[in-house]
Amino acid sequence: MQKVVKAEVTVNGCGRTDAQVHASQYVFHADLEEGQHEDLVYHLNRTLPDDIAIFAILPVHHNAHARYDAIQRTYDYFIHTSKDPFLKGNSALYYETQLDLQRMKEAVDLLPQYN
């Protein structure tokens, strides 16, 4: 961010991910001077690595905080039972053994008690 706007900028993320976890629709906030947001999506995307993309930049209230004002977080877990050449790295679990769906449903019913 600092490289693109050519000024000192503090970036505050909405949270953090554990090692080997991938974030989708991650949100952050940064306080920018007037005019520093011009074509920022384009310039950030040209600067960032290929596996990171900025989709939009939106103005928010000056007291808004990406982490502390978040009202919802969603976690998705994927288990694939057949090989998929488009899944690479640690973005999904490839599990070759037959899954016991009934026991999995029973386990899911237990999750609310840990909320």
C-alpha positions in Angstrom: 0.0 0.0 0.0 2.8 2.4 1.0 4.6 1.7 -2.3 1.6 2.6 -4.3 0.4 5.7 -2.5 4.0 6.8 -1.8 3.1 7.7 1.9 3.1 5.9 5.2 -0.1 4.0 5.6 -1.3 1.7 8.4 -3.3 -1.3 7.1 -5.7 -3.0 9.5 -7.0 -6.4 8.5 -10.4 -7.9 9.6 -8.6 -10.8 11.3 -5.9 -13.3 10.7 -5.7 -16.7 9.3 -3.8 -19.7 10.6 -0.9 -21.1 8.7 -1.9 -22.9 5.5 -5.4 -21.3 5.6 -6.7 -19.3 2.7 -8.8 -16.2 3.0 -11.6 -15.3 0.6 -13.2 -11.8 0.5 -10.7 -10.6 3.2 -11.4 -7.0 4.3 -9.0 -4.4 5.5 -9.1 -0.7 6.2 -6.5 2.0 5.7 -6.9 5.7 6.3 -5.9 7.6 3.1 -5.6 11.2 2.3 -8.0 12.7 -0.1 -7.1 11.8 -3.7 -4.9 8.8 -2.7 -7.6 6.4 -3.7 -7.6 7.3 -7.4 -7.1 4.2 -9.5 -5.9 2.4 -6.4 -7.6 -0.9 -7.2 -5.7 -1.0 -10.5 -2.3 0.0 -9.1 -2.5 -2.3 -6.1 -3.4 -5.3 -8.4 -0.4 -4.5 -10.6 1.8 -4.5 -7.5 0.5 -7.4 -5.5 1.4 -11.1 -6.1 -0.8 -13.1 -8.5 -2.5 -14.9 -5.7 -3.9 -11.7 -4.1 -6.5 -9.5 -5.7 -8.3 -6.3 -4.7 -11.9 -6.3 -5.9 -13.1 -2.9 -4.6 -12.3 0.0 -2.4 -15.2 1.6 -0.5 -15.4 4.7 1.7 -16.4 4.0 5.3 -17.1 6.0 8.4 -13.8 7.5 9.8 -14.3 5.4 13.0 -14.8 2.1 11.2 -12.4 -0.7 12.0 -12.1 -3.8 9.8 -11.4 -6.1 12.7 -13.5 -4.8 15.6 -16.6 -3.8 13.5 -16.9 -7.1 11.7 -20.3 -8.6 12.3 -19.8 -12.0 10.7 -17.1 -14.4 9.7 -17.7 -17.5 7.7 -15.5 -20.5 7.5 -15.8 -23.1 4.7 -14.2 -26.5 4.8 -14.0 -28.6 1.7 -13.4 -32.4 1.5 -13.1 -33.9 -1.9 -13.6 -37.6 -2.4 -12.3 -37.6 -6.0 -9.1 -36.2 -7.4 -9.4 -32.7 -8.8 -6.3 -31.5 -10.7 -7.4 -27.8 -10.2 -7.0 -28.1 -6.4 -3.5 -27.4 -5.4 -1.6 -27.0 -2.2 -3.7 -26.9 0.9 -6.9 -25.3 -0.3 -8.9 -28.5 0.1 -8.6 -32.0 1.6 -8.5 -34.9 -0.8 -9.8 -37.9 1.2 -9.7 -41.2 -0.6 -11.5 -43.3 2.1 -15.3 -43.7 2.1 -16.8 -41.1 4.4 -19.5 -42.0 7.0 -22.0 -39.3 6.3 -24.3 -40.2 9.1 -21.5 -39.8 11.7 -20.5 -36.6 10.1 -24.0 -35.2 10.4 -24.1 -36.3 14.1 -20.8 -34.5 14.6 -22.1 -31.3 13.0 -25.0 -31.3 15.4 -22.6 -31.0 18.2 -20.9 -27.9 16.9 -23.3 -25.3 18.2 -22.4 -26.1 21.8 -18.9 -24.8 21.1 -20.0 -21.5 19.7 
